[in-house]
Amino acid sequence: MPSSYPPTHHKRKTSRDMARHSRRSSREYASHEPKSEAMVPPHSSGSVRHRGHLPRFNHNGHEVTPGIEPEGESGRRGVHPLKFLKICFKSNSRLSMWVNLLWPIVPVAIALHFARPKDHLAIFITNYIAMVPAANMVGFAGSEFARKVPKVLGVLVETTFGSVVEIVLFMVLLKTSTGDSNVPVIRAAILGSILANMLLCLGFCFVAGGLKGGEQHFHEAVSEAGSGLMLVAGMGLILPTVYNHALTGRTDLIILDGEIPSETLKISRATAVILLIAYLVYIFFQTKTHDGILGEVFEHDELNDKDRHKELAKPKLTMTECIVALVISIALVSMIAVFLVLQIPYIVEERHISDAFVGLILIPVVEKAAEHILAIDEAYDGQMNMALAHVLGASIQTALLNTPLVIIVGWGLGVGMDMKFEIFDSVALILAILVVGSFLRDKKSNYLEGMLCVFVYIIIAISAFFYPNPAGHGAAEEH
């Protein structure tokens, strides 16, 4: 017999469906924004504003400024000196905060340069130590700035600011070079920077991630693209060296004096232009055509961060404070770099430290301090894709951007800066790229692989310490 219950039942079902849909929408919204009651302002009501013009609120209840990502919103404007100093001191990790305890060394290093110019060793040591907190400030300000822009662009910006220290050091070495005196150090520093990233930093990332969470997994979009591009970039760097050494000593060719070095210099400059174009293509790849895939990978990484709620709740710098911090830290880094570089002739000639060790080990370790701290902290928190992006991204940037810039600037300054690397450095680089590539191939890592990378780097450092200088340079006569 017909009854009125079915329609009533149908209405009740529709109501439940609407409730489920509402809950599902809330969950989807929460997957894009951190869960917090502060996401909705206390005074909000559905009829106050038009639906398409509702203000956005981040996890701390701050209304988001147009053009700023919610995670980077500080809720403030302008510069607040006390908050600025407090936030900068706490930095973005406990390790970075410990590094900030070295800030008293900075004024001491600067004062020593002017007050005791003949104390070369003391000036070198204090400025070497002072570079660490100054570079750490560059890295922190860059990371705060990166929070305010989309994920993929943020990682790229963060890596670029991390490379500022390296670019400044290279340019200071070029500018202070008497003829081509600093060219061997710059060559060694270029390859040493890549080695420090790919072996030392990545090794510690594997160790930190392995000790905290056992076996770490990462996405092939980050690992395979990074390692493959790094192999191509390494080949581009090494081919001028192969050309130079292949023709030197040939007896079946009529070669005029100075012809091979001249042609090697031309090949290096042409290669530098090509590598710069390759860097632009790499930027386009990351920020335009494949930004969606990488953005999803990085976002998933951040959601897996066990300390994410603490990171989000931390006070943040305003955009103005980020710029102020970057200007101050880059100015200090540039000043310290000049004081440090001016002591290299003393270290090489008087203290008998080889060019290979200074360029391959000492300079890269201190210039990459900020990037290493950031990447290791990310790996410890389980963000291995982010750590890999910073490590491989910094290596790619050194090969495709920083090196061509040095070659081209040296060209303009009349310095014979080329890619005629030492065979020892070149072989170490190619082997390091192959070793790291083999570890990344299975898309997972552990602390054993990390320790092996660190051990390989230590072996390279020991070999570089005993590597003799070129004839007539530094302490080469004693060797």
ZICOR-V864225 format. One record per residue. N is the residue number from 1. SS is DSSP state (hx for helix, st for strand, lp for the rest). PSI is psi in radians with two decimals (none if undefined). OMEGA is omega as a letter, one per 40 degrees, with the letter a starting at -180 (* if undefined). Layout:
# ZICOR-V864225
n:N ss:SS psi:PSI omega:OMEGA
n:N ss:SS psi:PSI omega:OMEGA
This chain:
# ZICOR-V864225
n:1 ss:lp psi:2.43 omega:a
n:2 ss:lp psi:2.61 omega:a
n:3 ss:lp psi:2.79 omega:i
n:4 ss:lp psi:0.01 omega:a
n:5 ss:hx psi:-0.71 omega:a
n:6 ss:hx psi:-0.80 omega:i
n:7 ss:hx psi:-0.71 omega:i
n:8 ss:hx psi:-0.74 omega:i
n:9 ss:hx psi:-0.68 omega:a
n:10 ss:hx psi:-0.71 omega:i
n:11 ss:hx psi:-0.70 omega:i
n:12 ss:hx psi:-0.65 omega:i
n:13 ss:hx psi:-0.71 omega:i
n:14 ss:hx psi:-0.68 omega:i
n:15 ss:hx psi:-0.73 omega:i
n:16 ss:hx psi:-0.72 omega:i
n:17 ss:hx psi:-0.73 omega:i
n:18 ss:hx psi:-0.66 omega:i
n:19 ss:hx psi:-0.76 omega:i
n:20 ss:hx psi:-0.76 omega:a
n:21 ss:hx psi:-0.70 omega:i
n:22 ss:hx psi:-0.77 omega:i
n:23 ss:hx psi:-0.69 omega:i
n:24 ss:hx psi:-0.72 omega:i
n:25 ss:hx psi:-0.68 omega:i
n:26 ss:hx psi:-0.72 omega:i
n:27 ss:hx psi:-0.72 omega:i
n:28 ss:hx psi:-0.70 omega:i
n:29 ss:hx psi:-0.71 omega:a
n:30 ss:hx psi:-0.44 omega:i
n:31 ss:hx psi:-0.40 omega:i
n:32 ss:hx psi:-0.45 omega:i
n:33 ss:lp psi:2.52 omega:a
n:34 ss:lp psi:2.51 omega:a
n:35 ss:lp psi:2.19 omega:i
n:36 ss:lp psi:2.51 omega:i
n:37 ss:hx psi:-0.34 omega:a
n:38 ss:hx psi:-0.14 omega:i
n:39 ss:hx psi:-0.52 omega:i
n:40 ss:lp psi:2.18 omega:a
n:41 ss:lp psi:2.60 omega:a
n:42 ss:lp psi:-0.55 omega:a
n:43 ss:lp psi:0.09 omega:a
n:44 ss:lp psi:2.56 omega:i
n:45 ss:lp psi:2.67 omega:a
n:46 ss:lp psi:-0.32 omega:a
n:47 ss:lp psi:0.09 omega:a
n:48 ss:lp psi:-0.84 omega:a
n:49 ss:lp psi:2.87 omega:i
n:50 ss:lp psi:2.53 omega:a
n:51 ss:hx psi:-0.66 omega:a
n:52 ss:hx psi:-0.10 omega:a
n:53 ss:hx psi:0.35 omega:i
n:54 ss:lp psi:2.42 omega:i
n:55 ss:lp psi:2.63 omega:i
n:56 ss:lp psi:2.50 omega:i
n:57 ss:st psi:2.41 omega:a
n:58 ss:lp psi:-2.99 omega:a
n:59 ss:lp psi:-0.47 omega:i
n:60 ss:lp psi:0.14 omega:i
n:61 ss:lp psi:0.20 omega:i
n:62 ss:lp psi:2.36 omega:i
n:63 ss:st psi:2.27 omega:a
n:64 ss:lp psi:2.25 omega:i
n:65 ss:lp psi:2.37 omega:i
n:66 ss:lp psi:2.31 omega:a
n:67 ss:lp psi:-0.11 omega:i
n:68 ss:lp psi:2.37 omega:i
n:69 ss:lp psi:2.52 omega:a
n:70 ss:hx psi:-0.65 omega:a
n:71 ss:hx psi:-0.35 omega:a
n:72 ss:hx psi:0.00 omega:a
n:73 ss:lp psi:2.19 omega:a
n:74 ss:lp psi:-0.33 omega:a
n:75 ss:lp psi:0.13 omega:a
n:76 ss:lp psi:3.01 omega:i
n:77 ss:lp psi:2.66 omega:i
n:78 ss:lp psi:-2.62 omega:a
n:79 ss:lp psi:2.25 omega:i
n:80 ss:lp psi:1.78 omega:a
n:81 ss:hx psi:-0.84 omega:a
n:82 ss:hx psi:-0.79 omega:i
n:83 ss:hx psi:-0.66 omega:i
n:84 ss:hx psi:-0.85 omega:a
n:85 ss:hx psi:-0.71 omega:a
n:86 ss:hx psi:-0.79 omega:a
n:87 ss:hx psi:-0.74 omega:a
n:88 ss:hx psi:-0.64 omega:a
n:89 ss:hx psi:-0.74 omega:i
n:90 ss:hx psi:-0.48 omega:i
n:91 ss:lp psi:-2.74 omega:a
n:92 ss:lp psi:0.08 omega:i
n:93 ss:lp psi:2.88 omega:i
n:94 ss:hx psi:-0.64 omega:i
n:95 ss:hx psi:-0.73 omega:i
n:96 ss:hx psi:-0.64 omega:i
n:97 ss:hx psi:-0.67 omega:i
n:98 ss:hx psi:-0.66 omega:i
n:99 ss:hx psi:-0.60 omega:a
n:100 ss:hx psi:-0.25 omega:i
n:101 ss:hx psi:-0.23 omega:i
n:102 ss:hx psi:-0.01 omega:a
n:103 ss:hx psi:-0.59 omega:i
n:104 ss:hx psi:-0.37 omega:i
n:105 ss:hx psi:-0.47 omega:a
n:106 ss:hx psi:-0.96 omega:i
n:107 ss:hx psi:-0.56 omega:i
n:108 ss:hx psi:-0.77 omega:a
n:109 ss:hx psi:-0.75 omega:a
n:110 ss:hx psi:-0.74 omega:i
n:111 ss:hx psi:-0.69 omega:i
n:112 ss:hx psi:-0.66 omega:a
n:113 ss:hx psi:-0.69 omega:a
n:114 ss:hx psi:-0.63 omega:a
n:115 ss:hx psi:-0.65 omega:a
n:116 ss:lp psi:1.16 omega:a
n:117 ss:lp psi:-0.32 omega:a
n:118 ss:lp psi:-0.16 omega:i
n:119 ss:lp psi:1.25 omega:a
n:120 ss:hx psi:-0.78 omega:a
n:121 ss:hx psi:-0.75 omega:i
n:122 ss:hx psi:-0.68 omega:i
n:123 ss:hx psi:-0.75 omega:a
n:124 ss:hx psi:-0.80 omega:a
n:125 ss:hx psi:-0.81 omega:a
n:126 ss:hx psi:-0.71 omega:i
n:127 ss:hx psi:-0.55 omega:i
n:128 ss:hx psi:-0.76 omega:i
n:129 ss:hx psi:-0.70 omega:a
n:130 ss:hx psi:-0.47 omega:i
n:131 ss:hx psi:-0.51 omega:a
n:132 ss:hx psi:-0.96 omega:i
n:133 ss:hx psi:-0.58 omega:i
n:134 ss:hx psi:-0.76 omega:i
n:135 ss:hx psi:-0.60 omega:i
n:136 ss:hx psi:-0.64 omega:i
n:137 ss:hx psi:-0.69 omega:i
n:138 ss:hx psi:-0.79 omega:a
n:139 ss:hx psi:-0.73 omega:a
n:140 ss:hx psi:-0.80 omega:i
n:141 ss:hx psi:-0.66 omega:i
n:142 ss:hx psi:-0.68 omega:i
n:143 ss:hx psi:-0.64 omega:i
n:144 ss:hx psi:-0.70 omega:i
n:145 ss:hx psi:-0.69 omega:a
n:146 ss:hx psi:-0.49 omega:i
n:147 ss:hx psi:-0.40 omega:a
n:148 ss:lp psi:-0.04 omega:a
n:149 ss:lp psi:2.93 omega:a
n:150 ss:lp psi:2.74 omega:a
n:151 ss:hx psi:-0.97 omega:a
n:152 ss:hx psi:-0.79 omega:i
n:153 ss:hx psi:-0.62 omega:i
n:154 ss:hx psi:-0.78 omega:i
n:155 ss:hx psi:-0.71 omega:i
n:156 ss:hx psi:-0.77 omega:i
n:157 ss:hx psi:-0.74 omega:a
n:158 ss:hx psi:-0.76 omega:i
n:159 ss:hx psi:-0.69 omega:a
n:160 ss:hx psi:-0.79 omega:i
n:161 ss:hx psi:-0.58 omega:i
n:162 ss:hx psi:-0.48 omega:i
n:163 ss:lp psi:-0.12 omega:a
n:164 ss:hx psi:-0.73 omega:a
n:165 ss:hx psi:-0.78 omega:a
n:166 ss:hx psi:-0.79 omega:a
n:167 ss:hx psi:-0.76 omega:i
n:168 ss:hx psi:-0.80 omega:i
n:169 ss:hx psi:-0.78 omega:i
n:170 ss:hx psi:-0.76 omega:a
n:171 ss:hx psi:-0.66 omega:i
n:172 ss:hx psi:-0.72 omega:i
n:173 ss:hx psi:-0.70 omega:i
n:174 ss:hx psi:-0.83 omega:a
n:175 ss:hx psi:-0.62 omega:a
n:176 ss:lp psi:0.06 omega:a
n:177 ss:lp psi:2.28 omega:i
n:178 ss:lp psi:1.77 omega:a
n:179 ss:lp psi:-2.16 omega:i
n:180 ss:lp psi:0.46 omega:a
n:181 ss:lp psi:-0.62 omega:a
n:182 ss:lp psi:-0.03 omega:a
n:183 ss:hx psi:-0.78 omega:i
n:184 ss:hx psi:-0.66 omega:i
n:185 ss:hx psi:-0.73 omega:a
n:186 ss:hx psi:-0.77 omega:i
n:187 ss:hx psi:-0.84 omega:a
n:188 ss:hx psi:-0.65 omega:a
n:189 ss:hx psi:-0.59 omega:i
n:190 ss:hx psi:-0.93 omega:a
n:191 ss:hx psi:-0.59 omega:i
n:192 ss:hx psi:-0.60 omega:i
n:193 ss:hx psi:-0.76 omega:i
n:194 ss:hx psi:-0.72 omega:i
n:195 ss:hx psi:-0.72 omega:i
n:196 ss:hx psi:-0.66 omega:i
n:197 ss:hx psi:-0.86 omega:a
n:198 ss:hx psi:-0.44 omega:a
n:199 ss:hx psi:-0.97 omega:a
n:200 ss:hx psi:-0.96 omega:a
n:201 ss:hx psi:-0.85 omega:i
n:202 ss:hx psi:-0.64 omega:i
n:203 ss:hx psi:-0.80 omega:i
n:204 ss:hx psi:-0.56 omega:i
n:205 ss:hx psi:-0.78 omega:i
n:206 ss:hx psi:-0.71 omega:i
n:207 ss:hx psi:-0.82 omega:a
n:208 ss:hx psi:-0.79 omega:i
n:209 ss:hx psi:-0.65 omega:a
n:210 ss:hx psi:-0.69 omega:a
n:211 ss:hx psi:-0.54 omega:a
n:212 ss:hx psi:-0.77 omega:a
n:213 ss:hx psi:0.33 omega:i
n:214 ss:lp psi:-2.13 omega:a
n:215 ss:lp psi:2.26 omega:a
n:216 ss:st psi:2.49 omega:i
n:217 ss:st psi:2.57 omega:i
n:218 ss:lp psi:2.85 omega:a
n:219 ss:lp psi:2.50 omega:a
n:220 ss:hx psi:-0.45 omega:i
n:221 ss:hx psi:-0.50 omega:i
n:222 ss:hx psi:-0.86 omega:a
n:223 ss:hx psi:-0.89 omega:a
n:224 ss:hx psi:-0.75 omega:i
n:225 ss:hx psi:-0.74 omega:a
n:226 ss:hx psi:-0.82 omega:a
n:227 ss:hx psi:-0.66 omega:i
n:228 ss:hx psi:-0.77 omega:i
n:229 ss:hx psi:-0.62 omega:i
n:230 ss:hx psi:-0.64 omega:i
n:231 ss:hx psi:-0.74 omega:i
n:232 ss:hx psi:-0.77 omega:i
n:233 ss:hx psi:-0.69 omega:i
n:234 ss:hx psi:-0.70 omega:i
n:235 ss:hx psi:-0.72 omega:i
n:236 ss:hx psi:-0.67 omega:i
n:237 ss:hx psi:-0.63 omega:a
n:238 ss:hx psi:-0.44 omega:a
n:239 ss:hx psi:-0.73 omega:i
n:240 ss:hx psi:-0.62 omega:i
n:241 ss:hx psi:-0.77 omega:i
n:242 ss:hx psi:-0.74 omega:i
n:243 ss:hx psi:-0.82 omega:a
n:244 ss:hx psi:-0.82 omega:a
n:245 ss:hx psi:-0.44 omega:i
n:246 ss:hx psi:-0.60 omega:a
n:247 ss:hx psi:-0.42 omega:i
n:248 ss:lp psi:2.22 omega:i
n:249 ss:lp psi:-0.01 omega:i
n:250 ss:lp psi:2.30 omega:a
n:251 ss:lp psi:-0.18 omega:a
n:252 ss:lp psi:0.09 omega:i
n:253 ss:lp psi:2.55 omega:i
n:254 ss:lp psi:1.84 omega:a
n:255 ss:lp psi:2.17 omega:i
n:256 ss:lp psi:2.72 omega:i
n:257 ss:lp psi:2.28 omega:i
n:258 ss:lp psi:0.00 omega:a
n:259 ss:hx psi:-0.77 omega:a
n:260 ss:hx psi:-0.84 omega:i
n:261 ss:hx psi:-0.65 omega:i
n:262 ss:hx psi:-0.76 omega:i
n:263 ss:hx psi:-0.61 omega:i
n:264 ss:hx psi:-0.68 omega:i
n:265 ss:hx psi:-0.73 omega:i
n:266 ss:hx psi:-0.73 omega:i
n:267 ss:hx psi:-0.70 omega:a
n:268 ss:hx psi:-0.74 omega:a
n:269 ss:hx psi:-0.70 omega:i
n:270 ss:hx psi:-0.71 omega:i
n:271 ss:hx psi:-0.65 omega:i
n:272 ss:hx psi:-0.73 omega:i
n:273 ss:hx psi:-0.74 omega:i
n:274 ss:hx psi:-0.72 omega:i
n:275 ss:hx psi:-0.63 omega:i
n:276 ss:hx psi:-0.73 omega:i
n:277 ss:hx psi:-0.71 omega:i
n:278 ss:hx psi:-0.62 omega:i
n:279 ss:hx psi:-0.69 omega:i
n:280 ss:hx psi:-0.70 omega:i
n:281 ss:hx psi:-0.70 omega:i
n:282 ss:hx psi:-0.73 omega:i
n:283 ss:hx psi:-0.77 omega:i
n:284 ss:hx psi:-0.70 omega:i
n:285 ss:hx psi:-0.78 omega:a
n:286 ss:hx psi:-0.67 omega:a
n:287 ss:hx psi:-0.26 omega:a
n:288 ss:hx psi:-1.14 omega:a
n:289 ss:hx psi:-0.58 omega:a
n:290 ss:lp psi:0.38 omega:a
n:291 ss:hx psi:-0.47 omega:i
n:292 ss:hx psi:-0.82 omega:a
n:293 ss:hx psi:-0.87 omega:a
n:294 ss:hx psi:-0.65 omega:i
n:295 ss:hx psi:-0.74 omega:i
n:296 ss:hx psi:-0.69 omega:i
n:297 ss:hx psi:-0.82 omega:a
n:298 ss:hx psi:-0.67 omega:i
n:299 ss:hx psi:-0.70 omega:i
n:300 ss:hx psi:-0.67 omega:i
n:301 ss:hx psi:-0.77 omega:a
n:302 ss:hx psi:-0.64 omega:i
n:303 ss:hx psi:-0.43 omega:i
n:304 ss:lp psi:-0.15 omega:a
n:305 ss:lp psi:2.08 omega:a
n:306 ss:lp psi:-0.45 omega:i
n:307 ss:lp psi:0.32 omega:a
n:308 ss:hx psi:-0.70 omega:a
n:309 ss:hx psi:-0.61 omega:i
n:310 ss:hx psi:-0.71 omega:i
n:311 ss:hx psi:-0.72 omega:a
n:312 ss:hx psi:-0.58 omega:a
n:313 ss:hx psi:-0.23 omega:a
n:314 ss:lp psi:2.52 omega:i
n:315 ss:lp psi:2.57 omega:a
n:316 ss:lp psi:2.72 omega:i
n:317 ss:lp psi:2.60 omega:i
n:318 ss:lp psi:2.94 omega:i
n:319 ss:hx psi:-0.71 omega:i
n:320 ss:hx psi:-0.74 omega:i
n:321 ss:hx psi:-0.62 omega:i
n:322 ss:hx psi:-0.80 omega:a
n:323 ss:hx psi:-0.73 omega:i
n:324 ss:hx psi:-0.79 omega:i
n:325 ss:hx psi:-0.71 omega:i
n:326 ss:hx psi:-0.75 omega:a
n:327 ss:hx psi:-0.81 omega:a
n:328 ss:hx psi:-0.84 omega:a
n:329 ss:hx psi:-0.70 omega:i
n:330 ss:hx psi:-0.65 omega:i
n:331 ss:hx psi:-0.78 omega:i
n:332 ss:hx psi:-0.74 omega:i
n:333 ss:hx psi:-0.75 omega:i
n:334 ss:hx psi:-0.76 omega:i
n:335 ss:hx psi:-0.81 omega:a
n:336 ss:hx psi:-0.64 omega:i
n:337 ss:hx psi:-0.73 omega:i
n:338 ss:hx psi:-0.83 omega:a
n:339 ss:hx psi:-0.63 omega:a
n:340 ss:hx psi:-0.80 omega:a
n:341 ss:hx psi:-0.62 omega:a
n:342 ss:lp psi:-0.34 omega:a
n:343 ss:lp psi:-0.11 omega:a
n:344 ss:hx psi:-0.75 omega:i
n:345 ss:hx psi:-0.69 omega:i
n:346 ss:hx psi:-0.78 omega:a
n:347 ss:hx psi:-0.68 omega:a
n:348 ss:hx psi:-0.79 omega:a
n:349 ss:hx psi:-0.66 omega:a
n:350 ss:lp psi:-0.69 omega:a
n:351 ss:lp psi:-0.04 omega:i
n:352 ss:lp psi:0.67 omega:i
n:353 ss:lp psi:2.26 omega:a
n:354 ss:lp psi:2.66 omega:i
n:355 ss:hx psi:-0.69 omega:a
n:356 ss:hx psi:-0.74 omega:a
n:357 ss:hx psi:-0.71 omega:i
n:358 ss:hx psi:-0.83 omega:a
n:359 ss:hx psi:-0.70 omega:a
n:360 ss:hx psi:-0.51 omega:a
n:361 ss:hx psi:-1.03 omega:a
n:362 ss:hx psi:-0.90 omega:a
n:363 ss:hx psi:-0.84 omega:a
n:364 ss:hx psi:-0.64 omega:a
n:365 ss:hx psi:-0.74 omega:a
n:366 ss:hx psi:-0.60 omega:a
n:367 ss:hx psi:-0.45 omega:a
n:368 ss:lp psi:0.21 omega:a
n:369 ss:hx psi:-0.79 omega:a
n:370 ss:hx psi:-0.81 omega:a
n:371 ss:hx psi:-0.68 omega:a
n:372 ss:hx psi:-0.78 omega:a
n:373 ss:hx psi:-0.79 omega:a
n:374 ss:hx psi:-0.83 omega:a
n:375 ss:hx psi:-0.71 omega:i
n:376 ss:hx psi:-0.71 omega:i
n:377 ss:hx psi:-0.70 omega:i
n:378 ss:hx psi:-0.74 omega:i
n:379 ss:hx psi:-0.67 omega:i
n:380 ss:hx psi:-0.57 omega:i
n:381 ss:lp psi:0.08 omega:i
n:382 ss:lp psi:0.16 omega:i
n:383 ss:lp psi:1.13 omega:a
n:384 ss:hx psi:-0.58 omega:i
n:385 ss:hx psi:-0.72 omega:i
n:386 ss:hx psi:-0.74 omega:i
n:387 ss:hx psi:-0.78 omega:i
n:388 ss:hx psi:-0.71 omega:i
n:389 ss:hx psi:-0.67 omega:i
n:390 ss:hx psi:-0.74 omega:a
n:391 ss:hx psi:-0.94 omega:a
n:392 ss:hx psi:-0.64 omega:i
n:393 ss:hx psi:-0.72 omega:i
n:394 ss:hx psi:-0.68 omega:i
n:395 ss:hx psi:-0.77 omega:i
n:396 ss:hx psi:-0.69 omega:a
n:397 ss:hx psi:-0.65 omega:i
n:398 ss:hx psi:-0.74 omega:a
n:399 ss:hx psi:-0.71 omega:a
n:400 ss:hx psi:-0.31 omega:a
n:401 ss:hx psi:-1.00 omega:a
n:402 ss:hx psi:-0.76 omega:i
n:403 ss:hx psi:-0.87 omega:i
n:404 ss:hx psi:-0.65 omega:i
n:405 ss:hx psi:-0.75 omega:i
n:406 ss:hx psi:-0.76 omega:a
n:407 ss:hx psi:-0.81 omega:a
n:408 ss:hx psi:-0.72 omega:i
n:409 ss:hx psi:-0.73 omega:i
n:410 ss:hx psi:-0.66 omega:i
n:411 ss:hx psi:-0.80 omega:i
n:412 ss:hx psi:-0.57 omega:a
n:413 ss:hx psi:-0.08 omega:a
n:414 ss:lp psi:0.31 omega:i
n:415 ss:lp psi:2.33 omega:a
n:416 ss:lp psi:1.04 omega:a
n:417 ss:lp psi:2.02 omega:i
n:418 ss:lp psi:-3.04 omega:a
n:419 ss:lp psi:0.62 omega:i
n:420 ss:lp psi:1.31 omega:a
n:421 ss:lp psi:2.80 omega:i
n:422 ss:lp psi:2.54 omega:i
n:423 ss:hx psi:-0.67 omega:i
n:424 ss:hx psi:-0.85 omega:a
n:425 ss:hx psi:-0.73 omega:a
n:426 ss:hx psi:-0.80 omega:a
n:427 ss:hx psi:-0.71 omega:i
n:428 ss:hx psi:-0.70 omega:a
n:429 ss:hx psi:-0.87 omega:a
n:430 ss:hx psi:-0.74 omega:i
n:431 ss:hx psi:-0.68 omega:i
n:432 ss:hx psi:-0.74 omega:i
n:433 ss:hx psi:-0.72 omega:i
n:434 ss:hx psi:-0.71 omega:i
n:435 ss:hx psi:-0.85 omega:a
n:436 ss:hx psi:-0.70 omega:i
n:437 ss:hx psi:-0.67 omega:i
n:438 ss:hx psi:-0.59 omega:i
n:439 ss:hx psi:-0.55 omega:a
n:440 ss:hx psi:-0.26 omega:a
n:441 ss:lp psi:-0.63 omega:a
n:442 ss:lp psi:0.06 omega:i
n:443 ss:lp psi:0.53 omega:i
n:444 ss:st psi:2.78 omega:a
n:445 ss:st psi:2.89 omega:i
n:446 ss:lp psi:3.06 omega:a
n:447 ss:hx psi:-0.43 omega:i
n:448 ss:hx psi:-0.83 omega:i
n:449 ss:hx psi:-0.64 omega:i
n:450 ss:hx psi:-0.78 omega:i
n:451 ss:hx psi:-0.62 omega:i
n:452 ss:hx psi:-0.71 omega:i
n:453 ss:hx psi:-0.77 omega:i
n:454 ss:hx psi:-0.72 omega:i
n:455 ss:hx psi:-0.71 omega:i
n:456 ss:hx psi:-0.71 omega:i
n:457 ss:hx psi:-0.69 omega:i
n:458 ss:hx psi:-0.69 omega:i
n:459 ss:hx psi:-0.74 omega:i
n:460 ss:hx psi:-0.71 omega:i
n:461 ss:hx psi:-0.73 omega:i
n:462 ss:hx psi:-0.76 omega:i
n:463 ss:hx psi:-0.69 omega:a
n:464 ss:hx psi:-0.58 omega:a
n:465 ss:hx psi:-0.62 omega:a
n:466 ss:lp psi:0.04 omega:a
n:467 ss:lp psi:2.23 omega:a
n:468 ss:lp psi:2.71 omega:i
n:469 ss:lp psi:2.84 omega:i
n:470 ss:lp psi:2.76 omega:a
n:471 ss:lp psi:2.28 omega:i
n:472 ss:lp psi:0.19 omega:a
n:473 ss:lp psi:2.25 omega:i
n:474 ss:lp psi:-2.25 omega:a
n:475 ss:lp psi:0.40 omega:a
n:476 ss:lp psi:-0.58 omega:a
n:477 ss:lp psi:-0.63 omega:i
n:478 ss:lp psi:-0.62 omega:i
n:479 ss:lp psi:none omega:*
